[in-house]
Amino acid sequence: MKLTDRIREIALSSGLDLVGIASGDSFKGYRWKDSIMRDPKLSMPEARSLVIVGVCDLKKLREPQAIGLTGRVARSYAAGHEYNLVDELIPIKEFLEDHGYQAQISSGSIAQSTIPLKLAAVRAGLGWQGKHSLVITPEYGSWVTFGGLMTNAPLDFDMPLSDKNCGRCTACIDGCPTGAIRAPYIVKMSACLDETLNTPGYIPDDIKDRIGNRIISCDVCQEVCPNSKEILKKNILTGKLPYKFDLLELLNLDERQFSSVFGKLNWSIDVVTFKRNVILALGNIGDRSASKELERYAIHGSEVLRNISNWALKKLHIV
């Protein structure tokens, strides 16, 4: 069996949904000219090939049972995919090294990644880049988390999907709650709710109402995309992990319980920031049945939680 075919076989037998092979050449015109990601050879001088893999977030999720005041988590986070895939690539790395080749997995942290995974996924023929900057795959829409490794192995490259694009569609740009998608393929991260909801401290007043019942991150740009919306319609969620939660139950979790319930998902968010988001969601829902819990947090030791609780109580016309 050819080396490339064996790598594909290992990837699929390891539970990965997508695998593509691309050239290890530099990404000409890369937007961040000082980033090491602009050229794989800056991390591995002998890099010849990139192995890019993907997992569909939806297969790990389930639709929740009937619950009370509901908050939601972006589907990739709920599936435990806040970061790039890393562990899933270990069998491929070990196989390559056992056969005398170098192999280096790109970091799980987007900020420390050595491969621009979205551009590499497009180069590897796994999908095309949507105007929300995410990669849209034919099989799973944009409901995919990617990972990649570079190697000096001489692999067979896949061809990009040159006939795929978003055409004139601007659904993701028009649907973004904060207008963070400033132009096709250009996202102002400081305005994106993914960053807003994961950053500790105070949330600006002018966007609180736009957050709705979101607790962690936001996938509106995916929900309104015709390609990804169609995937949601076709897929019955039969996994084990919920992406919608009872807000009052979340608010009553202490730090140990929070870690026990969500620790396996490896979220970077801390419990105070998490509870800030839960309280904000309760305020936006506007149900007075939450008033007693909000009054309790209005005298909490955390100034951030006191601040957001008083804002929520005002929304409920309690104070």
Stockholm file with secondary structure:
# STOCKHOLM 1.0

chainA/1-319         MKLTDRIREIALSSGLDLVGIASGDSFKGYRWKDSIMRDPKLSMPEARSLVIVGVCDLKKLREPQAIGLTGRVARSYAAGHEYNLVDELIPIKEFLEDHGYQAQISSGSIAQSTIPLKLAAVRAGLGWQGKHSLVITPEYGSWVTFGGLMTNAPLDFDMPLSDKNCGRCTACIDGCPTGAIRAPYIVKMSACLDETLNTPGYIPDDIKDRIGNRIISCDVCQEVCPNSKEILKKNILTGKLPYKFDLLELLNLDERQFSSVFGKLNWSIDVVTFKRNVILALGNIGDRSASKELERYAIHGSEVLRNISNWALKKLHIV
#=GR chainA/1-319 SS CCHHHHHHHHHHHTTCSEEEEEECCCCTTCSCTTCGGGCGGGTCTTCCEEEEEEEEGGGGEECCCSCSSEEEECHHHHTTCSSCCCGGGHHHHHHHHHTTCCEEECCSSGGGCSSCHHHHHHHTTSCEECTTSSEEBTTTBTCEEEEEEEESSCCCCCCCCTTCCCTTCCHHHHHCTTCCEEETTEECGGGSHHHHHHSCSCCCHHHHHHHTTEEECCCHHHHSSHHHHHHHHHCCCBSSEESEEEHHHHHTCCHHHHHHHHGGGTCCCCHHHHHHHHHHHHHHHTCGGGHHHHHHHTTCSCHHHHHHHHHHHHHTTCC
#=GC SS_cons         CCHHHHHHHHHHHTTCSEEEEEECCCCTTCSCTTCGGGCGGGTCTTCCEEEEEEEEGGGGEECCCSCSSEEEECHHHHTTCSSCCCGGGHHHHHHHHHTTCCEEECCSSGGGCSSCHHHHHHHTTSCEECTTSSEEBTTTBTCEEEEEEEESSCCCCCCCCTTCCCTTCCHHHHHCTTCCEEETTEECGGGSHHHHHHSCSCCCHHHHHHHTTEEECCCHHHHSSHHHHHHHHHCCCBSSEESEEEHHHHHTCCHHHHHHHHGGGTCCCCHHHHHHHHHHHHHHHTCGGGHHHHHHHTTCSCHHHHHHHHHHHHHTTCC
//
